[in-house]
Amino acid sequence: MGIKSFQGARRQQSSSSESQSLTVSDYMTRSLITFKPDQSIESVMQALIKHRISGGPVVNDKHELVGIISEGDCIKQISESRYYNMPMQDQTIEKHMVSNVETIDGNMNIFDAAKKFLDSKRRRFPILENGKLVGQISQKDILKAAMTMKGQTWK
């Protein structure tokens, strides 16, 4: 006896829904809180707490991405300053930020971006256009995109 399918009839997809693909640029945050490499660790920690964010991009004067600073980077600095009994107030983030930053393309499909988040274990990806920082996509932005697709066909 053959296998029966209990899924029922499938709806035909309209061509208009196929042409609407959700991209990273549709959901990325464009107004970012950024930091400068010569900024103090303490001022960054105050900004992270004030704005309730877990990290942010570090840009130079030309608005080019030079790194990312996170809560974890700040906590590491707190631990090291206590261990070595060194004051933290004169420390800049340039030495403590991650400078080898992985970026993501703004035209990437939102589901490919979700896969990239899973593969890389990152919490955020900056988006660059012509070498300049234009936005950032976070895991929460991916969740928001998924909720807008709720009840529709996943692409």
Secondary structure, 3 states (H helix, E strand, C coil): CCCCCCCCCCCCCCHHHHHCCCEHHHHCECCCCCECCCCEHHHHHHHHHHHCCCEEEEECCCCCEEEEEEHHHHHHHHHHHHHCCCCCCCCEHHHCCECCCCCCCCCCEHHHHHHHHHHHCCCEEEEEECCEEEEEEEHHHHHHHHHHHCCCCCC
